């Protein structure tokens, strides 16, 4: 249906600058407005449980890799345009890489996603004024040289940190992100915090114009199911309280209910290994043993999440079927606590502040309440709760300010185990938010970076994951087994993918 507008409830994005994004709430908008050299695209989108996601060209139509595996030469599409019609050039990508590497940009994940590029970390450390590994060959050709041949480089370049920006746009207005000149399938037409975020279709999009004229996200909250039933929105997730009734074939909304595929994600609790009492691995292990994940999954999630035995999600590349994890064992938890360096005098056990995202004074989620109750019953540990707003929470998280923190998940940025294990647990990673450091883990992760044989590389990651689980800087809770989403019968091709990738350009609407 021409001129159709898709309406749904959305969440407030902490940022709309792709070079600063670290969260899913921001990324879901950013991937629709901006783009990079390459992207992830489904080859079989109608099969929700096997969409066959592959890395394909975005603004680059082709590329070659040098014989030594270190230099990628990208050929840009001549039809690639910013939203204002200006051609996208190799100089634009070169400048964007320089901007990400500029310390004043303060990108929290710059080194994580682009640190492999030669000269990038020197730029980030103010040792040089340019990134030598990003070279303009001509207007439509860019050469990117990395420090060593690594199998995951193209996958990393699909993340927003590597997206291209318009220099004139960014340097011409300090609030450029309110009306950005992107390259994606949609342009940001309007953003009123707390009210609405509106995207308009980009008819000149180089990979094909989106079928929707507009997508409108309502940010003011409200009961999304009631809004759906009143035809105020076209799409909504379904919470557990309402799901059981809708699964009945006689329910009026049953035919509009769609099961999402398992996400490549992990919900977890992080413990700061540099702060007492979590500087003792036995304390961290005790906190793992003291949680009955099976009961929580069944009672609070109706079995719709899978208790995590390790870090990598089931079905993810490199997933280890043999990893065991921590079974619920309160006696073992108590024993480990007493064996720790703090166990001799539990009356003087360090005070613990558990930090969660949320408004000050807001109710703590039933899941976190249940977990704290288990810790209290198993180990006799009470703790204070501190809740902070999401944007502030993220800032403090990346500065390693928390003693123990929860209410978090990690969803894969790209389909490679390096994204979880290296990006989150290498001692020098900007996304290591627990102060965790194990020299042998670092050594093996660095070895895996250079291993091009997939079987051998995955074997290294299996060893690393086991070591991390033994050191226990995290309490892995569960993977998103699958959720359920409602959308109107006249909404078509609203695909659900296990990664955050551009998807709105596929959606179309028929007559009601």
N, C-alpha and C positions, 0 to 999 in steps of 0.2 A: 504494500500500500504506500503510494507516494506521499511524502510529507509527514510520515508518522513520527510520533514522539513517544519514546519509552520512558516511563516514570517509575522510580523506585526510591526507597529510603536509602540514604548513604550515611557514612560516618565522616566526621570532620578530619581533613588531612593535616597532619603536623607540618607538612611542607609540600609545596608544589614545584620545588626546584629539584630536577632529577639528580643533580650532583650531590644532593644532601640527603636523599631519601634512604631510610633504613627500615621502613615499616610497610606492612601490607596496605594499611589505610591510605597512605600516600601513593604507593605504587599502582594501585588499581586505576587511579586517574591518570597518572603520569605515563603509563605505557600506551594510553589511548591518544595522548596529546603530543608526545615526542617519539623519536626513534633514533636508531643508531646504524652502524654498519651492517649488523646482522640481527636476526630476531628468531624466535621459536614459533613454529607454525605447525598446526595439526595436519597430518596427511590423511587422516581418517576421522574427521571431527564428529561424525554422526555416531560413532561407537564411543560412548562416554567412558567406557572402561578400558578402551585401548585406542586412544586417539592418535597414536604414533607421532609423538611430538619430535620434530626435527629442526635443526639449525639451518636456516635458509637466509638468503640475502634480503636485507631491508634496503637501505640507501646504497649499499654495494650490490651490484648485479653479479659480480664474479670476483674471484681472488685466486692467487697462486701462493704456494708455500715454497720457500727456498729449499735447496737440497739439504741444508743443515737443520731445517725445521725451525729456524729462528725468525725469519722475516716473512711477514704476510703482506702481499701487495694487493690492495683493494682497488677495484675499478668501480667508480661511482656511476649511478644511473644519471644519464643526462636529463631525464625527466624529473629527477628528484628536486622538490621545491619546498621552501618554507611556506607557511600558511599565507604570507603576503605575496607569494609568487616569485620571490627571489630564489635563484638556483642555489642548491647546496653544493659547496665545493670542498676540495681537500683542505683548503686553508681554514674552512669553518671547523673541520674536525681537528686540525692541528691546534687551533686556538682553544677549542673546547677541552682538549687534553691538558693544555697549559693552564686553563682556568681551574680544572679539577685539582691539578698538582700545585696550585698556588696556596700556600699556607693560609692566606687571608680568606680563602673560600671556606675553610674549616669543614671540609667534607669528612664525616666520621668514618667513612669506608673507602676513601680514596686509595690507600695503599692496598687494601684487601682486593679490590677489583682491577687496579691498574699498576700495582707495584711490580708486576712482572715485566713491564715495558722498560727498556733500557733508558736510564736517566730519569725515570719518573720519581723515584725516591729521593734522588739528589735535588730535584726541583722542590719536592715536598719539604725537604730539610733546608731549603734556601741556599743550597750549595751552587746551584746553577740557575740561569734565567730561562732556560727552555728544556723541553724533554727531547733529548737527542734521538730517542727511538721512534719518534713520530715524524716522518719526513714527507714533505709535499714533493711529489714527482712532477705533476702538472695539475691543472685545474681539476681533473677528474680522477687522479691517481694518488693514493696515499699508501706509504709503506710503514708498517709497524713492526719494529724489531724487539723481540723479547730476550730476556737474559739467558734463556736455555730452551731447548725444545720441550714443550709441555702440552699434554694431550687436551687440556681443558681451556686453552686460550680463547677459542671462538665462543665457547659456552659463556665465559666470563663477560665477553663483549656484548652479550644480549641484555645485561643488567643496566638499569637507568644511569648508573655512574658513567657509562661509556656513551651516553646519548649526546647528540650534537645540539648546540645552541647557537642562536644568532648573536654575534658579537655586538652589532649595533643596537639590538634590542636590550641586551643585558647591561651594556655600558651606558645606554641612553636614559635609563630610568631605574632608580633603586627599587621600585616596586614592579619591575617588569613581569614577574611571575603572576601578577593579577590578570594580565592580558598578554600571555606569552606568544611569541612567534615560533611555534613548533613545526614539526614535520609529520606528525602522526595522522591517523585516519579521522581524528576529531580535533577541533580547536576549542579552547576554553572560551566560551562566550560570556559567561557570567559566574561570579563567585561572591556570594554574600555569606560570610561566616555565620554559622548558626541558623541559616535559612535555606539556601539553595546553591547547588553547583550545577551549571548547565553546560553541556557539550553540544557543539554543532558539527554536523558531518562535513568533512573536507572532500568536496567533489573532485579535486585534482590529486587525490592521494595516489601515489605511484604504484601501489599494490592493488589498486581497485577501490573505487568510491564506496563508502559505507552505504547500506541500504536505508538506514534511518536518517531522518533529517536532524533529529535532536534526541539527546538523552538527558533527562532531568533527575538529579539526585536531591531529595528532600532531606535537609540536615537538621530539621527542627525536632526530630524524634516523633513520638507517638506510637500507638499500637499498630504495628505494621500489618498484622493479620486482619485487624478490623478495617484498616485502610484498604487492604486488598479486597476484602469482601464488599466494601462500598465502592469499588472500582476507582479508587483514588490513585492506586499504583498498580503496576502490571506484574511485578515480580516481588517475592518475599521469601526469606528463609522460614523454616518452621521449627519452633522450639519443641522441646520434649513433652511439655504439658499438652500440646495440641496434636502431637504426631500420632499417638495411639488411635485416636478416633478417626483420623484421616486415612489410616491404613486399612480401615474397613471399606470394602468395595462399595457398600451402600452409602458411604458418606458423600455429600454433594461435591466436595472438592477432591475426591480421590483420583479422578481422571486428570486433574491438573497437577498432581503431585509427582515429582521427579526425584529419583535417588541420584545423588552426586557420587562420582567415583571417589575412592579413598585419596585424600590429599597427601602430598609428599611433605608431611609436617611432623612436628613433635612439640608437645606441651611439656614444660619442664620447670623445675625450681633450681635456681643457681645459688651456690654457696661460695663466698669469697675466701679462697684458699690463703689469702695473705692477712686475714683478720681473725682474731680469736672469736669463738673456739674452733672455727672451721679451718684453721691452719694445721689441724691434726687430721690426717686422713681417716682415722678411726671414728672420729666424730661425724665426718661426712658419710662414711659407710653406715653408721648407726641410723642417721636420718633417712637413708634409703631403705634399710630393713624395717623401719617402723611405720611404713605406709602400706596398707592393704589395697593395692590398686585394683585387684579383681573385684572386690566388694564395692569400691567407689564407682567403678565402671558400670557395674550391674545396677546399683541402687540409684545413682545420680545421673547416669547417662543412658540407662536402659540398654546397655551393651552396644551402643553406637560408636564407642571408641575402643581401640585395641590397646590394652596395657602394654607399655613399652618395656622390652627387655634390654634394648640397647639404644643407640642414637639414630641410626639410619632407619627410615621408614620401610615397612614391607613393600616389596615391589620396586624399590628404588635401586638404581644401578649400584652394585657393590654390597647390597644387603646380605648380611650373614645369617643364614638359617640356624646356625649352631650357637649363637650367642645366648647366654643364660640369664644375665641380669640378676636382680635382687628379688628373692621371694620374701613375702611377709613373714618376719620372724622377730616378734617383739623381745623375746628372750635374748636373741643374738644382738639386737640393738642395744639392750641394756648392758650386756656383757662388754661390747665394744666401747661403750661410753665410759664404763668403769676402768677399762684398760687404757684409755686415752690419758694424755698428760694432765687432763682436767678432772680425772676420775677419783683422785685421792681425797678430794674434799668437794663433794657435789654442792655443799652449801655455799661455796664461793665460785660456783660455775659462772662463767661470764654472762652478763646480760645480753639478750639477743633481741634485735629489732628486725622484724619481718616486713619488708617494704613491698607494697602492691600498687599497681596503677589504679587510680580512682579518685573521686572527689573526697576531700577531707570530711570524715564523719559518715560517709556513705556505708551501707551495709556491706560486709565482707561476703564474698560468694559462698554458697553452701559447700562447695568443694574445698575451698581453702579453710573454712571453719572445720570441716571434717578432718582434714589433714592435720591441723593444729591440735585437734582433740586426740588424734592417734598418737602424735608426738608426746602429748601430755600424759596419756595413759601408759604408753610404752616406756618412756624415759623420764617422766616426771618433770618435763621442761615446759615452762610457760614463757611466752614471749610477747613483746609489745608489737602492735601493728601500726605501721605508718603508711598512709595512702597519699599519693601525689598525682597531680594531673598528668595525662599521658605524655604531652610534649616535654614537660619537666622531667618526668620519669625517664624518658629516653636519654635526655641530656646527662642526667646523673648516672644512668646505667653505663654509658660509654666512658664515663670518668671513673668507673669502678668504685663508686661511693657506697654501695650497698653491702651490708654484712650477709644477708640472705634475702633473696627476692623471688617473687613468683608472679603468677598471672600472665606468664609469657609463653610464646610459642615461636618456633622457627619453621618457616616454610621455605622449601628449596627455591633458590634464585635461578638455578640451572641444574640440569640432571647429571650431576657428578658428585661422588662422595667427598671430593676436595672441598665442596661448598659447606658441608657440615663439619668434617673432622679437622681440616686444616684451617678453615676460616674462623672456627669457633674455639679451637683448643691449642693452636700453636702459640707459644708464649709471647711472640711478637705481633700477633694478629690484633688489629684494631677492634675486632669483634669478640675478642676474648675478654669477657666482662666479669670473670671470676678470679683473676690473678693466678690462674692455674699455670704451672710450669713444670714440665718433666723433660729433661734434656734428651732422653732416649725417644720419647714421643716426638719431640722436635726433629731429631735426626731421621726417624723413619718417615715423618711427613715430608721432609725435604727430599728424601730418597724417592718417595712416591711421585713427587712433582716431576721428576726426570724420567720416570719409567714409562715407556711408550707402549709396552705390551700390557694390554688390559687385564689379562688374567693375573699376571705378576703384580700389577699395581693394586688390583682389588685384594690380593692376598696380603699385601702390606697394610692396607686399610683395615682388614679384619684383625690383624695383630694390634694395630693402633687403637681401634675401638675397644678391644678387650682391655688394654692397658688403661685407657681413659676411664672405663667403667670401674676398674679396680681402684683407681685413684679417687673417683667419685666427686668431681667438682660440681656435678649436676645430680638432681633427682629426676631422671626421665620418667614422665608420668604416662602419657599415652599418645598414640597417633590417631589422627582423625580417620576413623574407619570409613564413614560416609555420612553425609548429611542429606537433608531433604529440602527441596525448593519447590515453591509453587510459582507457576506462571500461567497467564491467561491462554486459552486455547488458540487465540489468534496471534500469539507471539511465537515466532518460528526461529529455529536455529540459535536458541539461547544456550550455547554450549557451556558445559562445566568441565574445567580442566584441573589437573592436580597442581599446576603451577600458575602464577599470575603472569599471563601473557595477553596481548591484545586480542579481544574477542568480540567487541561490540560491532565491528564492521560486518560481521556475518549475520547479525540479527535483522529480521524484517517482520512486518506485521501485515496480516491479511485483514479483510473486512470482518467486523465483528459478527 
